[in-house]
Amino acid sequence: MRVFSLESVIDEFEELTKDAGQQQRETLRKILEQNGEAEYLQKLGLGGRTDPESFKACVPLVTHSDLDPFIQRIANGDTSPILTGKPIRSISLSSGTTQGKPKLLPFTDELVQSTMQIYRTSFAFRNREYPIGNGKALQFIYSSKQVQTKGGLIATTATTNVYRTEQFKCTMKDIQSQCCSPDEVIFGSDFQQSLYCHLLCGLIYSDEVQFVFSTFAHSIVHAFRKFEDVWEELCEDIRTGVLSSRITVPSMRAAVSKLLRPSPDLADSIYNKCMMLSNWYGVIQELWPNAKYVYGIMTGSMEPYLNKLRHYAGSLPLMSADYGSSEGWIGANVNPSLPPESVTFAVLPNIGYFEFIPLEKPVGQETEISKATIHYIEGEPVGLTEVEVGKEYEIVFTNFAGLYRYRLGDVLRVAGFHNSTPELQFICRRSLVLSINIDKNTEKDLQLAVEEAAKLLAVEKLEVVDFTSHVDTSMEPGHYVIFWELSSDAATEDVLHSCCNCLDMSFVDAGYVSSRKVGAIGPLELCIVRKGTFHKIMDHYLDLGGAMSQFKTPRFVGRSNIKVLQILNRNVIECYFSTAYGI
């Protein structure tokens, strides 16, 4: 019989954060002792030392490209201790890198344990604020495709690696978060069919649902946009007890059919409630009357979806989930009553060793240039307890899986402290330019896409003079907008439409491609602007006091940069929408 106490989880967290500095020293010692025989560390001359000073003196700051050759060897079947002293159980795949290929990351048992610690910690604080009873969760969660590396390891997303473990199922029971849907839906091979079944299972268990969850806020919004289209069909399934013919995956169909019984009363109730709604406002709280909140990652690129999510949620509180990455977890949301826009994450000092690179904005770049493209002045890394409230940092991560002094590329602000551990606010990805859903495309990705598409202009002896980008979320679904200034107005419509399609297909980030295929991101838009437009943008920055010697064309123009957007939009002469994905 498993015994789980929320009070003991909170007490454990309070104890861990009383002396976060000591916890960090102990965590680093464990990481280095556990992995001391690893080839990577052996070459750096630590000589068995485990103190922070020696670690920082011997081990360089790295990005993924520095460690990728070692990880590739692991993926190819080299079983010697290359990065870690413990076995690598599988490989996690990130959504993509600047080269358009997912990053490969080692996945170990320690990462599973830290994931469960984060889940338990955040749930304990969440449940103290918004207690739930025994029941289920309407979870829009999906596994990704699993492939085998050359060395025989399973390679898949970090979340799928977690879903595959027995610890995940046990922890979900502990924290009263069992999914309404059977595993066959979560691990289904067709995203659209899984989404339909998630909605159906949620309605079947409508009185038992305690909260609504998805990893990203966008996925919840996307699910209820789908619900608007299929709600009558869902009602018919419940009324007759027969699953829609749209579900063709045999395992999914069999598993969900077992849950279905003819329920005319439930179908009538759902139908009448939907008919009474005004533009679907409050649909979540209306159909799931015992739900206490809506939960998921709502920071960063997810913020544009908060208004729509609030529309669907009605008066139910929105709660942002914890802070982590494909590389590992960092902090838990222990202040669940804070709105998503101001959520903070308390660092757990025993799940990794953390450093913070101080970031200072150069004079003249404080407000105008997107945070994601600022060329910060970097200071020397400081420890977890040495950060200062109100200042911004890039986080550096060392974990048990063999990522040493790994630059995550996230810009964070220190909002305060919980005992002696900092509470962090996520600001942005340093290199991120374009993101709507789970897609992550950098300035380099944009450059490569433009270069590829611009090759098609050669037939008409044209070139791209300058370019920038924008994410348009004014309509659903959002889409990328690429602005081009050409050397001449002589381009034909056929060539420019081909360029538009080529741009769309050249963003090969896995998150973008999958989102485009299912319609979660709309067709890319190519806008041709008048000659001289980018000169006007340069004049705008110079008028604000910028120096010509330091001017760089902004490769991404956010919604807050109204003046530059106005310059671009006023000078658009032609627009083309991609038909590359047929959506």
C-alpha positions in Angstrom: 0.0 0.0 0.0 1.6 3.3 -1.1 1.5 6.1 1.4 1.6 9.7 -0.1 1.5 12.8 2.1 1.2 16.3 0.6 2.4 17.7 3.9 5.6 15.6 3.8 6.3 16.7 0.3 6.0 20.4 1.3 8.2 19.8 4.4 10.8 18.1 2.2 10.8 21.1 -0.2 11.1 23.6 2.7 14.0 21.6 4.1 15.8 21.4 0.8 15.5 25.2 0.3 16.7 26.3 3.7 20.3 26.1 2.7 20.2 25.9 -1.1 23.9 26.7 -1.3 24.9 23.6 0.7 22.4 21.5 -1.3 24.1 22.7 -4.5 27.5 21.7 -3.3 26.3 18.3 -2.3 24.5 17.9 -5.6 27.6 18.8 -7.6 29.6 16.3 -5.5 27.1 13.5 -6.3 27.1 14.3 -10.0 30.9 14.4 -10.3 31.4 11.3 -8.2 28.8 9.3 -10.1 30.3 10.4 -13.4 33.9 10.7 -12.4 35.0 7.9 -14.7 33.3 9.4 -17.7 35.7 10.1 -20.7 34.5 13.7 -21.0 35.4 14.6 -17.4 38.6 12.6 -17.4 40.0 14.7 -20.2 39.3 18.0 -18.3 41.8 17.3 -15.5 39.5 17.5 -12.5 41.4 14.6 -11.0 38.6 13.5 -8.7 37.9 17.0 -7.3 34.2 17.8 -6.7 34.2 21.3 -5.4 32.5 24.1 -7.4 35.7 26.1 -7.7 37.7 23.3 -9.4 34.6 22.4 -11.5 34.3 25.9 -12.9 38.1 26.2 -13.4 38.4 22.9 -15.4 35.0 22.5 -17.2 34.1 24.9 -20.0 30.7 26.4 -20.7 29.2 24.5 -23.6 26.3 24.4 -26.0 24.7 21.3 -27.5 27.1 21.4 -30.5 30.0 20.8 -28.1 28.5 17.7 -26.6 26.8 16.3 -29.6 29.8 14.2 -30.9 29.8 12.4 -27.5 26.0 11.9 -27.5 26.2 10.6 -31.1 28.7 7.9 -30.0 26.3 6.8 -27.3 23.4 6.7 -29.8 25.5 4.6 -32.1 26.0 1.9 -29.5 29.3 2.9 -27.6 28.6 1.5 -24.1 31.8 2.9 -22.5 31.3 5.7 -19.9 31.5 8.6 -22.3 29.4 11.3 -20.5 28.0 9.5 -17.6 28.9 6.6 -15.3 25.5 5.1 -15.4 23.6 3.5 -18.2 21.8 5.6 -20.8 18.3 4.1 -21.0 17.1 6.0 -24.0 17.6 9.2 -26.0 15.4 12.2 -25.8 14.8 14.3 -28.9 14.3 18.1 -28.6 12.0 19.8 -31.1 14.9 20.9 -33.3 18.1 22.9 -33.6 19.3 25.6 -35.9 20.2 23.0 -38.5 16.6 21.7 -38.5 17.5 18.4 -36.7 16.3 17.5 -33.2 19.0 17.6 -30.5 19.9 14.2 -29.1 20.0 14.2 -25.3 20.8 11.3 -22.9 17.9 10.1 -20.8 18.6 8.4 -17.5 16.7 7.1 -14.4 17.8 10.2 -12.5 15.8 12.3 -14.9 12.7 10.3 -14.3 13.2 10.7 -10.6 13.6 14.5 -10.8 10.5 14.7 -13.0 8.5 12.9 -10.4 9.9 15.1 -7.7 8.8 18.2 -9.7 5.3 16.7 -10.3 4.9 15.9 -6.6 6.2 19.2 -5.3 4.1 21.4 -7.6 1.0 19.3 -6.9 1.4 19.6 -3.2 1.4 23.4 -3.3 -1.3 23.4 -5.9 -3.5 21.1 -4.0 -3.1 23.2 -0.8 -4.4 26.2 -2.7 -7.0 24.4 -4.8 -7.8 21.0 -3.3 -9.2 18.3 -5.5 -10.9 15.1 -4.7 -10.5 11.6 -6.0 -11.2 11.6 -9.7 -9.6 12.0 -13.1 -7.9 14.6 -15.2 -8.9 15.6 -18.7 -5.4 15.5 -20.2 -4.5 16.4 -23.7 -1.2 14.5 -23.8 0.3 12.7 -26.7 3.3 10.6 -27.2 5.6 11.0 -30.2 7.0 8.5 -32.6 9.6 6.2 -31.1 12.6 5.2 -33.3 15.7 3.2 -32.6 19.2 4.7 -32.9 22.0 2.8 -34.7 23.0 1.5 -31.3 19.6 0.1 -30.5 18.4 2.8 -28.0 14.9 4.2 -28.2 14.8 7.8 -29.3 11.8 9.9 -28.6 10.7 13.1 -27.0 11.5 13.7 -23.3 7.8 13.6 -22.3 7.3 10.3 -24.2 10.3 8.9 -22.3 8.5 9.9 -19.1 5.1 8.5 -20.1 6.7 5.1 -20.9 7.9 4.6 -17.2 6.1 2.8 -14.4 7.0 5.7 -12.1 4.9 8.1 -14.2 1.7 6.0 -13.7 2.4 5.6 -10.0 3.0 9.3 -9.5 -0.2 10.2 -11.4 -2.1 8.0 -9.0 -0.4 9.6 -6.0 -1.3 13.1 -7.1 -4.8 12.3 -8.2 -4.0 13.0 -11.9 -5.0 9.9 -13.7 -5.9 10.5 -17.3 -9.5 10.0 -18.5 -8.1 8.4 -21.7 -6.5 4.9 -21.9 -2.9 4.5 -23.0 -4.0 3.5 -26.5 -5.2 7.1 -27.0 -2.1 8.7 -25.4 0.2 6.5 -27.5 -2.0 6.6 -30.6 -0.4 7.0 -34.0 -2.8 9.6 -35.3 -2.9 13.0 -33.5 -6.3 14.0 -34.7 -7.9 10.7 -33.7 -6.2 10.9 -30.3 -7.6 14.4 -29.8 -11.1 13.3 -30.6 -10.9 10.4 -28.2 -9.5 12.6 -25.4 -12.5 14.9 -25.8 -14.9 11.9 -25.8 -13.3 10.2 -22.8 -13.4 13.5 -21.0 -17.1 13.8 -21.6 -17.7 10.2 -20.6 -16.1 11.0 -17.2 -17.4 14.5 -17.1 -18.5 14.4 -13.4 -15.2 12.9 -12.3 -12.8 15.4 -14.0 -11.0 17.5 -11.4 -8.8 19.6 -13.7 -7.9 20.1 -17.4 -4.3 19.8 -18.5 -1.9 19.8 -21.4 1.8 20.4 -21.6 1.3 23.6 -23.6 -1.6 26.1 -23.4 -1.8 26.1 -27.1 -2.8 22.4 -27.1 -5.7 23.1 -24.8 -6.9 26.0 -27.1 -6.4 23.8 -30.1 -8.5 21.0 -28.5 -11.4 23.2 -27.8 -11.3 24.8 -31.3 -11.7 21.2 -32.4 -14.5 20.6 -30.0 -16.5 23.5 -31.6 -16.4 21.5 -34.8 -17.1 18.0 -33.5 -19.3 18.4 -30.4 -22.5 17.2 -32.1 -20.7 14.1 -33.3 -19.3 13.5 -29.8 -22.9 13.7 -28.4 -24.0 11.1 -31.0 -21.3 8.7 -29.9 -22.4 9.0 -26.3 -26.1 8.8 -27.2 -25.7 5.6 -29.2 -22.7 4.0 -27.4 -21.0 3.6 -30.8 -17.6 5.2 -31.6 -17.4 7.5 -34.6 -16.1 5.9 -37.8 -13.4 8.6 -37.9 -11.5 6.5 -35.4 -9.7 3.9 -37.5 -6.6 3.0 -35.4 -7.6 -0.5 -34.2 -6.0 -0.4 -30.7 -7.5 3.1 -30.0 -10.9 2.1 -31.3 -11.0 -1.0 -29.2 -9.9 0.7 -26.0 -12.3 3.6 -26.3 -15.2 1.4 -27.4 -14.9 -0.4 -24.1 -15.7 2.8 -22.2 -18.7 3.7 -24.3 -22.2 2.8 -23.2 -25.5 4.2 -24.7 -26.1 7.3 -22.5 -28.9 9.4 -23.9 -29.3 11.5 -20.7 -25.6 12.4 -20.7 -25.8 13.2 -24.4 -28.8 15.4 -23.9 -27.2 17.2 -21.1 -24.0 18.0 -23.1 -26.1 19.0 -26.1 -28.3 21.4 -24.1 -25.3 23.0 -22.3 -23.5 23.6 -25.6 -26.6 25.2 -27.1 -26.8 27.6 -24.2 -23.2 28.8 -24.4 -22.5 32.2 -25.9 -19.7 31.8 -28.4 -18.3 28.9 -26.3 -17.5 31.1 -23.4 -16.9 29.0 -20.2 -17.3 25.7 -22.1 -14.8 24.0 -19.8 -16.5 24.9 -16.5 -19.9 24.2 -18.0 -19.2 20.7 -19.2 -16.8 19.7 -16.4 -18.6 21.2 -13.4 -16.2 19.6 -10.8 -13.0 20.9 -12.5 -11.0 23.3 -10.2 -8.5 24.7 -12.7 -6.8 24.6 -16.1 -3.1 23.6 -16.0 -0.2 23.7 -18.5 2.8 25.7 -19.6 1.6 29.2 -20.2 4.8 31.3 -20.3 6.9 32.5 -23.1 5.5 31.7 -26.5 2.3 30.4 -24.9 1.2 33.8 -23.6 -0.6 34.7 -26.8 -3.1 31.9 -26.1 -4.1 33.0 -22.6 -7.0 35.2 -23.7 -8.6 32.4 -25.7 -7.9 30.0 -23.0 -9.6 32.2 -20.4 -12.5 32.5 -22.8 -12.9 28.7 -22.8 -12.2 28.4 -19.1 -14.7 31.0 -17.9 -14.1 31.7 -14.2 -11.8 28.7 -13.7 -8.2 29.7 -12.7 -5.4 29.2 -15.1 -2.2 27.8 -13.6 1.1 27.6 -15.3 3.0 24.4 -15.1 6.6 23.9 -14.0 9.8 25.1 -15.6 12.0 22.7 -17.5 13.4 21.8 -20.8 14.3 18.7 -22.9 17.5 18.7 -21.0 15.9 18.4 -17.6 13.8 20.2 -14.9 14.7 23.4 -13.1 11.9 24.7 -10.9 8.4 24.1 -9.6 5.5 26.5 -9.4 5.0 26.8 -5.7 2.9 30.0 -5.9 -0.1 28.6 -7.9 -2.4 31.5 -7.2 -0.2 33.8 -9.3 -1.6 34.5 -12.8 0.4 32.9 -15.7 1.8 36.3 -16.8 3.6 36.7 -13.5 4.3 33.0 -12.5 7.5 32.2 -10.8 9.4 28.9 -10.5 11.4 28.0 -7.4 14.6 26.1 -8.2 14.9 22.7 -6.7 18.6 22.7 -5.5 19.0 18.9 -5.5 18.0 18.0 -9.1 21.0 19.6 -10.8 23.8 22.1 -10.4 22.9 25.6 -11.6 24.9 28.6 -12.6 23.7 32.0 -13.9 25.3 34.2 -16.5 24.5 37.9 -15.7 23.1 39.6 -18.7 23.3 43.4 -19.2 21.6 45.1 -22.1 23.8 47.5 -24.1 22.8 51.2 -24.0 20.1 51.9 -26.6 18.8 48.3 -26.7 16.7 48.4 -23.4 13.3 48.5 -25.0 13.3 48.6 -28.8 14.9 45.4 -29.9 13.3 42.0 -29.1 14.8 40.4 -26.1 15.4 37.3 -28.1 17.8 39.1 -30.4 19.6 41.4 -27.9 23.3 41.0 -27.9 23.7 41.0 -24.2 26.9 41.9 -22.3 27.7 38.8 -20.3 29.2 38.6 -16.9 31.0 35.7 -15.1 28.6 32.9 -14.0 27.4 33.1 -10.5 26.0 30.4 -8.2 22.4 29.7 -7.4 22.3 31.7 -4.2 24.4 34.5 -5.6 21.8 35.9 -8.0 20.2 39.3 -7.4 16.5 40.1 -7.4 15.4 42.0 -10.5 18.4 41.1 -12.6 18.3 38.9 -15.7 20.5 35.9 -16.4 21.0 33.0 -18.8 20.8 29.7 -16.9 23.6 27.1 -17.1 22.7 23.5 -16.2 24.7 20.5 -15.0 22.7 17.3 -14.6 23.1 13.7 -13.6 22.8 12.6 -17.3 26.1 14.1 -18.3 25.3 17.6 -19.5 28.0 19.7 -17.9 27.9 23.5 -17.7 25.3 23.4 -20.5 23.9 26.7 -21.6 20.2 26.4 -21.9 19.8 29.7 -23.8 16.9 30.9 -21.6 16.7 34.4 -20.3 15.3 34.6 -16.8 14.6 37.3 -14.2 15.0 36.7 -10.5 11.7 37.6 -8.9 12.6 36.8 -5.3 13.6 33.9 -3.1 11.8 31.0 -1.4 13.9 30.5 1.7 17.4 30.6 0.1 16.5 29.3 -3.4 15.6 31.8 -6.2 12.2 32.1 -7.8 12.6 32.7 -11.5 10.5 34.3 -14.1 10.9 33.1 -17.7 11.6 35.9 -20.1 12.4 34.3 -23.4 14.7 32.1 -25.4 17.8 34.1 -26.3 18.0 32.9 -29.9 14.3 32.2 -30.5 12.8 34.2 -33.3 9.6 32.4 -34.4 7.3 30.4 -32.2 3.6 29.8 -32.1 2.9 26.3 -30.7 5.7 23.8 -29.9 7.7 25.1 -32.8 11.1 26.7 -32.2 12.8 28.5 -35.1 15.8 30.7 -34.6 17.3 33.6 -36.5 19.6 31.0 -38.2 16.6 28.9 -39.2 15.0 32.0 -40.8 18.1 32.9 -42.6 18.5 29.4 -44.0 14.9 29.3 -45.2 15.2 32.7 -46.9 18.4 31.6 -48.6 16.8 28.4 -49.9 13.7 30.2 -51.2 15.7 33.1 -52.7 17.4 30.6 -55.1 14.2 30.5 -57.0 14.6 34.2 -57.8 17.7 33.6 -59.8 15.7 32.7 -62.9 14.5 36.3 -63.0 17.8 37.7 -61.9 16.4 39.1 -58.7 17.7 39.0 -55.1 16.4 39.6 -51.6 17.6 43.0 -50.5 16.5 42.5 -46.9 14.0 40.5 -44.9 12.4 40.2 -41.5 9.6 38.1 -39.9 6.6 38.3 -37.7 4.2 35.9 -35.9 0.6 36.8 -36.7 -1.8 35.5 -34.0 -4.6 38.0 -34.7 -6.5 35.1 -36.3 -6.6 31.4 -35.4 -4.5 29.5 -36.1 -1.5 31.8 -36.0 1.0 31.8 -38.8 4.5 33.0 -39.8 4.8 36.2 -41.9 8.0 36.8 -43.9 8.6 40.3 -45.3 10.9 40.5 -48.3 12.3 43.6 -50.1 13.4 42.6 -53.6 15.9 44.3 -55.9 13.2 44.8 -58.5 9.5 44.6 -59.0 9.8 42.2 -61.9 9.1 38.9 -60.1 6.1 37.0 -61.5 3.3 35.7 -59.3 4.2 32.1 -60.1 7.8 32.5 -58.9 6.8 34.4 -55.8 4.2 31.8 -54.9 6.8 29.1 -55.4 9.1 31.1 -53.1 6.4 31.2 -50.5 5.9 27.4 -50.6 9.7 26.9 -50.4 9.9 29.1 -47.3 7.2 27.1 -45.6 8.9 23.8 -46.4 12.3 25.1 -45.4 11.3 25.4 -41.7 12.1 21.8 -40.9 11.9 22.1 -37.1 9.9 19.0 -36.0 7.5 21.1 -33.9 6.7 23.4 -36.9 6.3 20.6 -39.4 3.9 18.6 -37.1 1.9 21.7 -36.2 1.5 22.6 -39.9 0.4 19.1 -40.8 -2.4 19.1 -38.3 -3.4 22.7 -38.9 -2.3 24.0 -35.5 -0.2 26.6 -37.4 -1.6 28.2 -40.5 0.0 28.7 -43.9 3.1 30.9 -44.1 2.5 34.3 -45.6 5.1 36.0 -47.8 4.7 39.8 -48.0 6.6 41.8 -50.6 7.3 45.3 -49.5 8.3 48.4 -51.6 11.9 49.3 -52.3 13.3 51.4 -49.5 11.2 49.9 -46.7 14.1 48.6 -44.8 15.8 52.0 -45.1 12.8 53.5 -43.4 13.2 50.9 -40.6 16.8 51.9 -40.2 15.9 55.6 -40.1 13.4 54.7 -37.3 16.1 53.2 -35.1 18.5 56.0 -35.8 15.9 58.6 -34.9 15.6 56.8 -31.5 19.3 57.5 -30.9 20.8 54.3 -32.2 24.2 54.3 -33.9 24.6 53.5 -37.6 27.7 51.4 -36.7 25.6 49.2 -34.4 22.4 48.9 -36.4 21.2 45.5 -37.3 18.0 44.8 -39.2 15.6 43.2 -36.7 15.0 39.7 -38.0 11.8 39.4 -35.9 9.3 42.1 -35.3 7.0 41.4 -32.3 3.5 42.8 -31.7 4.8 45.3 -29.2 7.1 46.9 -31.8 4.2 48.8 -33.3 6.2 51.4 -35.2 8.2 48.9 -37.2 5.1 46.8 -37.9 3.4 49.9 -39.2 6.2 50.7 -41.5 6.2 47.1 -42.9 2.4 46.9 -43.3 2.1 50.3 -44.9 4.6 49.2 -47.6 3.3 45.8 -48.5 2.5 45.6 -52.2 1.8 41.8 -52.6 1.0 38.9 -50.3 1.1 35.1 -51.0 0.0 32.3 -48.8 1.7 28.9 -48.9 -0.1 25.9 -50.2 2.8 23.5 -49.4 0.9 21.5 -46.8 -2.5 21.6 -48.5 -4.0 23.3 -45.3 
